[in-house]
Amino acid sequence: MADHHTHPQIDLTRDRTLGDRGPGATRKALFAGLACIGIAAVLSLLGGQSRLEQTYHPESAPTALVGVVRLLSDKEGKPVAEYAGRPLTEIASAAESQFGKELPPHWDDFLKQRSSGWQGFQAGYLVAFLFVTSISCGALFFVLIQHLVRAGWSVVVRRIAELLAASAGWVALLSLPIVIPLFLGNHAIYEWNDATLIETDHLIRHKQPWLNPTFFAIRTVIYFGIWTLLGRFFLSHSRQQDETGDVNHTHRMQALAPLGTLLFALTANFFAFDFMMSVDPHWFSAIYGIYFFAGAIVSALAVMILGTMYLQKRQIIGPEVTVEHYHDLAKLLFGFNFFWGYIAFSQYLLIWYANIPEETGWLILRQENGWEWVSLTLLFGHLLIPFFGLMSRHTRRNMKSLAFWSVWLLLMHALDIYWNVIPQFHSQVWPTLSDILLLLGVSSLFLAGFIRTASTKSFVAVRDPRLEESLAFHNV
């Protein structure tokens, strides 16, 4: 329940902007981001190995290699399991002896690829990109739902979500290192773009009308186009209302919220299918988009809590944000994190119970060869421990503990994306230094875009018609 008491007056003369600090902070974040990505690229390329220097792991091996091993096992009359852990030099030699010119085209080039170097860099970049995209998406949903239900309590904390949502245009630029290589024939992270594999794999060939570089790029433009337009619309009208006080801006935002929510639901769902699920084009899950959405809301709420705390500590935001607002943000964080766990468990239970090989293979890959420890870390660290940690009213109203759990869940969310993506590429279980640098680098570039979007405008919607309700908000 909520109660509304006599509210304190807000000081409209207070400077709630970054002021002269904005341009300098933007440059620092931009430089830090580029430096981290550059160092990660060097480390990845120097640490790369050709496939011939590796051992065979069927759980993480490319589809083309798995196919050759299966043919070799039939030819030699040995179980497929016997090839696990064998050097690829031995497997390649045996395959060339048995099949010779019947091997797939470009077989020699395939073996010489430095899969754990450049491919590892691209996979790490994809994880970082999905992390910042989820924050922006989650913030957009927060803005949409506040206007959809005409909420008043969130007015003083809504501007940070508006800025995060309006930063979708900057995130779109970060997608270029993923989209452009597809047009150049690169298939390091999306094997459905491998022309040779399309000829030999019936399922991937069947999905080609959807999974092809041109249509993928078109859909990417649609996703980020809609998100950017929605984010900019709500931020622009909210800022204009700060200047004019015209209540019609609120009416326009409320009018667009239902359609915006529908568009968001569709685009977020298909974005998850395209950028995350198609990393393994043979696997599918009907609720994967909801799984991504739940994690996105958790990450956005965590960033909103930490961002508001930081701005208050720097006295950019004043006492208009109280413990009551943090308490409600914490309740949403607690609720959506439990929702994430519910969706994750539902997906796991349905796939495991059905026991269809095309579906269970994805889960088995994440439950063997060390990945089971990451799975257990997510079970306890992302769901069970925060469930009990955030359950207490005292914890949700204590700034230090709330900050701790927000940071904790952000880290768990990043690990969750890592767990969803990386097992398809290599057997390295825990994040490498390159992966960490990429996450820091891309996050810094996102932060630079956020600060640039914030510009010199207020971090609080000071003339929103529901401001008084927000100032008077009190949990009971």
C-alpha positions in Angstrom: 0.0 0.0 0.0 1.0 3.6 -0.4 0.0 6.7 1.5 0.3 10.3 0.4 1.1 13.0 3.0 1.8 16.7 2.8 4.8 17.0 0.6 7.9 19.2 0.9 8.2 22.0 -1.6 10.7 21.4 -4.4 13.3 24.0 -5.0 12.9 24.9 -8.7 16.0 27.1 -8.7 18.3 24.2 -7.8 20.7 23.2 -10.6 19.9 19.6 -11.4 22.2 19.3 -14.4 25.7 18.1 -15.0 26.6 21.6 -16.0 30.2 22.1 -17.2 31.1 18.6 -16.0 29.2 16.8 -18.9 31.6 17.3 -21.8 34.7 16.3 -19.8 32.9 13.2 -18.4 31.8 12.2 -21.9 35.4 12.4 -23.2 36.8 10.4 -20.3 34.2 7.7 -20.7 34.8 7.6 -24.5 38.5 7.3 -24.1 38.3 4.7 -21.4 35.9 2.6 -23.6 38.0 2.7 -26.7 41.2 1.9 -24.7 39.6 -1.1 -23.0 38.3 -2.5 -26.3 41.7 -1.9 -28.0 43.6 -3.7 -25.3 41.1 -6.6 -25.4 41.6 -6.9 -29.2 45.3 -7.1 -28.8 45.1 -9.7 -26.0 42.6 -11.7 -28.0 44.7 -11.8 -31.2 47.9 -12.5 -29.3 46.3 -15.3 -27.3 44.6 -16.9 -30.3 45.3 -20.5 -31.4 44.6 -22.2 -34.7 42.2 -25.1 -34.5 45.1 -27.5 -35.1 46.5 -26.4 -31.8 43.4 -27.3 -29.9 41.7 -30.5 -28.7 38.2 -31.6 -29.7 35.3 -30.8 -27.4 32.0 -31.8 -29.0 30.0 -29.5 -26.8 31.7 -26.3 -28.1 33.0 -27.5 -31.5 31.6 -25.8 -34.7 28.9 -27.7 -36.5 31.1 -28.5 -39.5 33.8 -30.2 -37.3 31.2 -32.2 -35.3 29.8 -33.4 -38.6 33.2 -34.6 -39.8 33.9 -36.4 -36.5 30.5 -38.2 -36.7 31.4 -39.4 -40.3 34.8 -40.4 -39.1 33.3 -42.4 -36.2 31.0 -44.3 -38.6 33.9 -45.0 -40.9 36.3 -46.2 -38.2 33.6 -48.0 -36.2 34.3 -46.1 -33.0 31.9 -44.3 -30.6 31.8 -40.6 -31.1 32.6 -40.1 -27.4 36.1 -41.6 -28.0 37.1 -38.5 -30.0 36.5 -36.1 -27.2 39.7 -34.7 -25.8 41.8 -35.8 -28.8 44.1 -33.3 -30.5 42.6 -31.9 -33.7 45.8 -32.7 -35.5 45.0 -36.4 -35.0 41.4 -36.0 -36.1 42.3 -34.0 -39.1 44.9 -36.5 -40.2 42.5 -39.4 -39.8 39.8 -37.5 -41.7 42.1 -36.6 -44.6 43.2 -40.3 -44.7 39.7 -41.6 -44.8 37.9 -39.0 -46.9 40.5 -37.0 -48.8 38.9 -34.8 -51.4 35.4 -35.6 -50.0 36.0 -33.3 -47.1 34.0 -30.0 -46.9 35.3 -27.1 -49.1 37.8 -24.8 -47.5 38.7 -27.6 -44.9 42.3 -26.5 -44.7 41.3 -22.8 -44.1 38.9 -23.9 -41.5 41.6 -25.8 -39.5 43.9 -22.8 -39.7 41.4 -20.3 -38.3 42.4 -18.7 -35.0 39.1 -19.6 -33.4 39.8 -18.7 -29.8 41.4 -15.4 -30.7 39.4 -13.3 -33.1 36.3 -15.4 -32.6 36.7 -15.1 -28.8 36.9 -11.3 -29.2 33.7 -11.1 -31.2 31.9 -13.4 -28.8 33.0 -11.2 -25.9 32.0 -8.1 -27.7 28.5 -9.6 -28.3 28.1 -10.3 -24.6 29.1 -6.7 -23.8 26.7 -5.3 -26.5 23.8 -7.4 -25.2 24.5 -6.2 -21.7 24.2 -2.5 -22.5 21.3 -3.1 -24.9 19.4 -4.8 -22.1 19.8 -1.8 -19.8 18.5 0.6 -22.4 15.6 -1.8 -23.2 14.7 -2.3 -19.6 14.7 1.5 -19.0 12.4 2.0 -22.0 9.9 -0.5 -20.6 10.0 1.3 -17.2 9.1 4.6 -18.9 6.4 3.0 -20.9 4.7 1.3 -18.0 4.8 4.4 -15.8 2.8 6.3 -18.4 0.6 3.4 -19.2 -0.6 3.1 -15.6 -0.3 6.9 -15.0 2.0 6.4 -12.1 2.8 9.4 -9.9 5.3 8.0 -7.4 8.1 7.6 -10.0 8.2 11.2 -11.4 11.3 12.2 -9.4 13.3 9.1 -10.5 11.9 8.6 -14.0 14.2 11.0 -15.8 17.2 8.6 -15.5 15.1 5.9 -17.1 14.2 8.3 -19.9 17.8 9.1 -20.5 18.8 5.4 -20.6 16.0 4.7 -23.0 16.9 7.6 -25.2 20.4 6.3 -25.4 19.2 3.5 -27.7 20.6 5.5 -30.7 24.1 5.3 -29.2 23.6 1.6 -28.6 22.6 1.1 -32.3 26.1 2.4 -33.3 27.6 -0.3 -31.0 25.8 -3.0 -33.1 27.8 -2.1 -36.2 30.8 -4.3 -35.3 28.4 -7.2 -35.2 26.2 -6.4 -38.3 28.9 -5.2 -40.7 31.1 -8.3 -40.6 28.0 -10.4 -41.6 28.0 -8.6 -45.0 31.6 -9.4 -45.4 30.9 -13.1 -45.1 32.1 -13.4 -41.5 30.5 -16.3 -39.5 32.6 -16.4 -36.4 29.6 -15.8 -34.0 26.7 -16.6 -36.3 27.4 -19.8 -38.2 24.1 -19.5 -40.1 26.1 -17.0 -42.3 28.6 -19.8 -43.4 27.9 -20.4 -47.1 29.5 -23.9 -46.9 27.3 -24.9 -43.9 24.2 -23.7 -45.6 24.8 -26.2 -48.4 25.2 -29.1 -46.0 22.9 -28.3 -43.1 19.2 -28.7 -44.0 17.9 -26.9 -40.9 20.0 -23.8 -41.4 19.2 -23.8 -45.1 15.5 -23.9 -44.1 15.9 -20.8 -41.9 17.8 -18.8 -44.5 14.8 -16.6 -45.5 15.0 -15.2 -41.9 18.6 -15.7 -41.0 20.5 -13.9 -43.7 22.7 -10.7 -43.4 20.4 -8.4 -45.3 17.2 -9.2 -43.4 19.2 -9.4 -40.1 20.4 -5.8 -40.8 16.9 -4.6 -41.7 15.5 -6.0 -38.5 18.3 -4.4 -36.5 17.4 -1.0 -38.0 13.7 -1.7 -37.1 14.5 -2.6 -33.5 16.7 0.3 -32.8 14.7 2.7 -34.9 11.6 2.0 -32.8 13.4 2.1 -29.5 15.2 5.3 -30.4 12.0 7.0 -31.6 10.1 6.0 -28.5 13.0 6.9 -26.1 13.5 10.3 -27.8 9.7 11.0 -27.9 9.3 10.5 -24.1 12.5 12.4 -23.2 11.7 15.3 -25.5 8.2 15.8 -24.3 9.3 15.4 -20.6 12.0 18.1 -21.1 9.6 20.4 -23.0 7.2 20.1 -20.1 10.0 21.3 -17.8 10.2 24.5 -19.8 6.5 25.2 -20.5 4.6 23.3 -17.8 2.1 22.3 -20.4 0.1 19.3 -19.2 -0.6 18.3 -22.8 2.8 16.8 -23.0 1.8 14.2 -20.3 -1.4 13.5 -22.3 0.6 12.8 -25.4 3.0 10.5 -23.6 0.1 8.6 -22.0 -1.6 8.3 -25.4 1.4 6.7 -27.0 2.2 4.4 -24.1 -0.2 1.5 -25.1 1.1 1.3 -28.7 4.7 1.8 -27.5 4.4 -1.1 -25.0 3.1 -3.4 -27.8 5.9 -2.4 -30.2 8.4 -2.8 -27.4 7.1 -6.3 -26.6 7.5 -7.4 -30.2 10.8 -5.9 -30.9 12.5 -7.0 -27.7 11.2 -10.5 -28.3 12.6 -10.8 -31.8 15.8 -9.0 -30.9 16.5 -11.7 -28.4 15.8 -14.4 -31.0 18.1 -12.7 -33.5 21.1 -11.6 -31.5 21.1 -14.2 -28.7 19.2 -17.3 -29.7 20.5 -17.6 -33.3 24.1 -18.0 -31.9 23.0 -21.6 -32.0 20.7 -21.7 -35.0 19.6 -25.3 -34.3 18.1 -24.4 -30.9 14.9 -22.7 -30.1 12.8 -21.6 -27.1 9.4 -19.9 -27.4 9.9 -17.9 -24.1 13.5 -16.9 -24.8 12.4 -13.3 -25.5 10.6 -13.1 -22.2 13.8 -14.4 -20.5 15.8 -11.6 -22.1 13.1 -9.1 -21.1 13.1 -10.1 -17.5 16.9 -9.8 -17.2 16.7 -6.4 -19.0 14.3 -5.0 -16.4 16.5 -6.2 -13.5 19.6 -4.6 -15.0 17.8 -1.3 -15.8 16.4 -1.0 -12.2 19.8 -1.7 -10.7 21.3 1.0 -12.9 18.6 3.4 -12.0 19.1 2.8 -8.3 22.9 3.2 -8.5 22.6 6.2 -10.8 20.1 8.0 -8.5 22.3 7.4 -5.5 25.4 8.7 -7.3 23.6 11.9 -8.5 22.3 12.5 -5.0 25.7 12.0 -3.5 27.1 14.6 -5.9 24.1 16.8 -5.0 22.9 17.0 -8.5 19.6 15.5 -7.4 18.3 17.0 -4.1 16.1 15.7 -1.2 13.1 15.3 -3.5 14.2 11.6 -4.0 13.6 10.0 -0.6 14.0 6.5 0.9 10.4 5.9 -0.2 11.3 6.1 -3.8 14.3 3.8 -3.3 12.1 1.4 -1.5 9.7 1.1 -4.4 12.5 0.7 -6.9 13.9 -2.0 -4.7 10.5 -3.8 -4.6 10.4 -3.8 -8.4 14.0 -5.1 -8.5 13.1 -7.9 -6.1 9.9 -8.7 -8.0 11.4 -8.7 -11.5 14.5 -10.7 -10.4 12.1 -13.4 -9.1 10.2 -13.2 -12.4 13.5 -13.8 -14.2 14.0 -16.9 -12.1 10.5 -18.1 -12.8 11.0 -17.8 -16.5 14.5 -19.4 -16.4 13.1 -22.4 -14.4 10.0 -22.7 -16.8 12.3 -22.7 -19.8 14.5 -25.3 -18.2 11.7 -27.6 -17.0 9.8 -27.6 -20.3 12.8 -28.4 -22.4 14.2 -31.0 -20.0 10.8 -32.7 -19.6 10.1 -32.8 -23.4 13.6 -34.3 -23.8 13.9 -33.4 -27.5 17.6 -33.6 -28.6 17.5 -30.4 -30.6 16.4 -28.6 -27.4 18.2 -30.4 -24.6 21.6 -30.2 -26.3 21.7 -26.5 -25.5 21.2 -27.2 -21.8 23.6 -30.1 -21.7 26.3 -27.9 -23.2 25.9 -25.6 -20.1 25.9 -28.4 -17.6 29.1 -30.2 -18.5 32.9 -29.5 -18.6 32.9 -26.9 -15.9 29.8 -24.9 -17.1 27.7 -26.6 -14.4 29.5 -24.3 -11.9 28.4 -21.2 -13.8 24.9 -22.6 -13.9 24.9 -23.2 -10.2 26.4 -19.7 -9.6 23.4 -18.2 -11.5 20.9 -20.4 -9.6 22.2 -19.2 -6.3 23.8 -15.8 -7.1 21.1 -14.5 -9.5 18.0 -16.0 -7.8 18.1 -17.6 -4.4 20.6 -15.4 -2.5 19.2 -12.1 -3.8 15.7 -13.4 -3.1 16.4 -13.7 0.6 18.7 -10.6 0.5 16.1 -8.3 -0.9 13.1 -9.7 0.9 13.6 -7.6 4.0 11.9 -4.2 4.2 15.0 -3.0 6.2 17.3 -4.1 3.3 15.3 -2.3 0.7 15.3 0.9 2.8 19.0 0.8 3.6 21.1 2.6 1.0 24.3 0.7 1.5 22.7 -2.8 1.3 20.5 -1.7 -1.6 23.6 -0.4 -3.5 25.3 -3.7 -2.8 22.5 -5.8 -4.2 22.1 -3.6 -7.2 25.8 -4.1 -8.1 25.5 -7.8 -7.3 22.6 -8.3 -9.7 24.3 -6.3 -12.4 27.2 -8.6 -12.2 24.9 -11.7 -12.2 23.1 -10.3 -15.2 26.4 -9.9 -17.1 27.3 -13.5 -16.1 23.9 -14.7 -17.3 24.4 -13.2 -20.8 27.9 -14.7 -20.8 26.5 -18.1 -19.9 23.9 -17.8 -22.7 26.5 -16.9 -25.4 30.0 -18.1 -24.8 29.6 -21.9 -24.5 28.9 -22.0 -28.2 32.4 -20.9 -29.0 35.0 -22.3 -26.7 35.5 -24.3 -23.5 36.9 -21.4 -21.5 34.4 -21.5 -18.6 35.0 -18.3 -16.7 35.4 -14.8 -18.3 38.9 -14.0 -19.5 40.6 -10.6 -19.0 39.7 -9.8 -22.6 36.0 -10.5 -21.8 36.1 -8.2 -18.8 37.8 -5.5 -20.7 35.2 -5.7 -23.5 32.4 -5.4 -20.9 34.0 -2.4 -19.3 34.8 -0.8 -22.7 31.4 -1.2 -24.2 29.8 -0.1 -21.0 32.0 3.0 -20.9 31.0 3.9 -24.5 27.3 3.4 -23.4 28.0 5.7 -20.5 29.5 8.3 -22.8 26.4 8.2 -24.9 24.2 8.5 -21.8 26.1 11.6 -20.5 26.0 13.1 -23.9 22.2 12.6 -24.0 21.9 14.0 -20.5 23.6 17.2 -21.8 22.8 20.2 -19.6 19.2 19.4 -18.8 17.7 18.5 -15.5 17.8 15.0 -14.0 14.3 15.6 -12.5 11.0 16.3 -14.3 10.4 19.4 -12.2 7.1 20.5 -13.9 5.4 17.2 -14.3 1.7 17.5 -13.2 2.2 14.5 -10.9 5.2 15.9 -9.2 3.3 16.7 -6.1 2.1 13.1 -5.8 5.7 11.9 -6.2 7.0 14.3 -3.5 4.3 13.2 -1.1 4.8 9.5 -1.7 5.1 7.4 1.4 5.1 3.6 1.8 3.1 2.1 4.7 
